[in-house]
Amino acid sequence: PAADPSGLWNTFDKEGTVQSTVEVRIEEGKLYATILSLQNQPEENPLCEKCKGDLYGKPVIGMEVINGLSLKKSIWQSGTVFDPETGGSYKAKVWLEGGALMVRGYLGFVYQTKSWQRVPLAVHKLVDFVAQHFIKVGAGIGGIGNIHAYQYLLSVAL
């Protein structure tokens, strides 16, 4: 559909530097997103120190950052977004706007909106091709799991 944001997206920090690459997907009619790789970070895969409960001390790569939003009138809503930097989970709305994926988190009446940019299709296709033909058949890259293999492929391709 027109409101299908499935694919790979880059997130950015306040200065406009690429922060992470996220895989956005639709499962059973709901929107989800998982962190695949981090860029420009002091650690390759930092642990979530501000997370609470079961997520505390877990690796940031692999965390769900969009959780179960439903599509209503071209806007994904009625779910949450998670920010590993703050450890907070927020009510959310997500929509496509001019080629960007707009991700808005709410804390009461206050909100913050971030603009994600789609990973270039050529990079996306390269990562998918390698993942399908090498990773999923069990070869992996040095015996590492799929998430880490995607991270490696993205870091080489970007």
C-alpha positions in Angstrom: 0.0 0.0 0.0 0.9 3.7 -0.3 1.6 3.9 3.4 4.0 0.9 3.5 7.3 2.1 5.0 9.0 -1.4 4.9 12.7 -1.4 4.3 15.9 0.0 5.7 16.0 3.5 7.1 18.8 5.7 8.5 18.2 7.7 11.6 20.1 10.9 12.5 21.3 12.8 15.6 20.6 16.4 16.3 23.5 17.5 14.1 22.2 15.5 11.1 24.9 12.7 11.3 23.7 9.2 10.6 23.1 7.5 13.9 21.7 4.1 13.1 20.2 1.9 10.4 16.8 0.4 11.2 14.8 -2.3 9.5 11.1 -1.3 9.3 8.6 -4.2 8.7 4.9 -5.0 8.8 3.9 -8.2 10.6 0.3 -9.2 10.8 -0.8 -5.7 9.9 1.3 -3.9 12.5 4.4 -1.8 12.1 7.7 -2.7 13.8 11.3 -1.6 13.5 14.6 -3.1 14.7 18.0 -1.5 15.0 20.4 -3.2 12.6 23.5 -1.1 13.0 25.0 1.9 14.7 27.2 4.5 13.1 29.5 7.1 14.6 29.3 5.6 18.1 32.2 5.2 20.5 31.4 1.5 20.9 30.4 -0.9 18.2 27.4 -2.2 20.0 26.9 -0.4 23.3 24.7 -1.8 26.1 21.5 0.1 27.0 22.4 1.7 30.3 19.3 3.8 30.6 16.9 1.0 29.8 14.7 -0.4 32.5 13.6 -3.9 33.4 14.6 -6.8 31.0 16.2 -4.4 28.5 18.8 -2.9 31.0 22.3 -3.8 30.0 21.2 -5.4 26.7 22.9 -4.6 23.4 21.3 -1.8 21.5 21.6 -3.5 18.1 18.6 -5.8 17.8 16.3 -3.7 19.9 12.8 -2.9 18.7 12.3 0.8 18.4 8.8 0.8 16.8 6.4 -1.6 18.5 3.1 -2.7 17.0 1.6 0.5 15.4 -1.6 0.1 13.4 -2.4 1.9 10.2 -5.3 4.4 10.3 -5.8 7.0 7.6 -2.2 6.8 6.2 -0.7 7.2 9.7 0.7 4.3 11.8 -0.4 4.8 15.4 -1.8 3.2 18.6 1.6 1.7 19.5 4.9 2.8 20.9 8.4 3.9 19.9 11.4 3.1 22.1 14.4 5.4 22.6 17.5 3.5 23.8 19.3 6.8 24.5 16.7 7.7 27.2 15.4 4.2 28.0 11.9 5.6 27.4 8.9 4.2 25.6 6.5 6.7 24.1 3.1 6.7 22.4 3.8 7.2 18.7 2.7 8.1 15.2 4.7 7.3 12.1 4.0 8.4 8.5 5.6 8.8 5.1 6.1 12.4 4.0 8.0 13.4 0.8 10.2 10.3 0.8 11.0 10.5 4.5 9.7 8.4 7.4 8.4 10.8 10.1 8.6 9.2 13.6 6.9 11.1 16.4 7.0 10.2 20.0 4.6 11.7 22.6 5.1 12.3 26.3 1.7 13.7 27.3 1.0 16.7 25.1 4.7 17.2 24.3 6.2 15.5 21.3 9.3 15.2 19.3 9.4 14.2 15.6 12.4 12.7 13.8 12.9 12.3 10.1 14.4 9.0 8.9 15.8 8.7 5.4 15.5 5.5 3.3 18.7 3.6 2.7 19.6 3.9 -1.0 18.0 1.0 -2.9 21.3 -0.3 -4.3 22.7 -0.7 -0.8 19.4 -2.3 0.4 19.4 -4.8 -2.5 23.1 -5.7 -1.9 22.5 -6.3 1.8 19.4 -8.4 1.0 21.2 -10.4 -1.7 24.1 -11.3 0.5 21.9 -12.0 3.4 19.6 -14.3 1.4 22.4 -16.2 -0.3 25.0 -16.4 2.4 23.7 -15.7 5.8 20.4 -17.6 5.8 22.0 -20.8 4.6 24.0 -20.9 7.8 27.3 -19.6 6.5 27.1 -16.3 8.3 30.2 -14.1 8.5 32.7 -15.7 10.9 29.9 -17.6 12.7 28.0 -14.4 13.8 24.2 -14.1 13.8 22.0 -12.4 11.2 21.8 -9.1 13.0 25.6 -8.8 13.3 26.0 -9.9 9.7 23.6 -7.2 8.6 25.5 -4.7 10.7 28.8 -5.7 9.0 27.3 -5.6 5.5 25.8 -2.1 6.2 29.1 -0.8 7.6 30.9 -2.0 4.5 28.3 -0.8 2.0 27.7 2.6 3.5 
